[in-house]
Amino acid sequence: MPLHPYLFFSGTCREAMTRYHEVFGGHLEMMDMTSAPEGETMPGATPDMIMHAALVFDDGTLLMASDDPSGDGSGAKGVSINIALTDEGEARRIFESLADGGTIDMPLEATFWSPLFGSCVDRFGVSWMVDLEATNNAGDGAV
């Protein structure tokens, strides 16, 4: 059962998803509010807001998002998106890219559960965990 994160932004969806496309690659699809049939737009939506965006990867993984016209902007609490990688250089590149303009909660470093782990909140308010998968699974407890 695949799980695909769906992020909500308050007017920064286009910028955020474009940045994630730069960081992760994949194929980015975005539909703005002008794509909605007349009379079907959400209250408070402006034409430049994103109705739906999907960053699609070759393995079928999706990162989806949209702008929330309510303007709440509070962000998700108590949730992080975890990305597990096998290449240390790629893990460092992704962590640094996500942390750029945001805040680092835990620097990317070796831990007792991972050869390299770090967490940050990016400049869009999304919480990320970057994890380097152990090369052997003996006693690492990783899932």
Buried (B, 14 or more C-beta within 10 A) or exposed (E): EEEEBEBBBBBBBBEBBBBBBEBBEBEBEBEBBEEBEEEEBBEEBEEEBBBBBBBBEEEEBBBBBBBBBEEEEEBEEEEBBEBBBEEEEEBBBBBBBBBEEBEBBEEBEEEEEBBBBBBBBBBBBBBBBBBBBBEEEEEBEEE
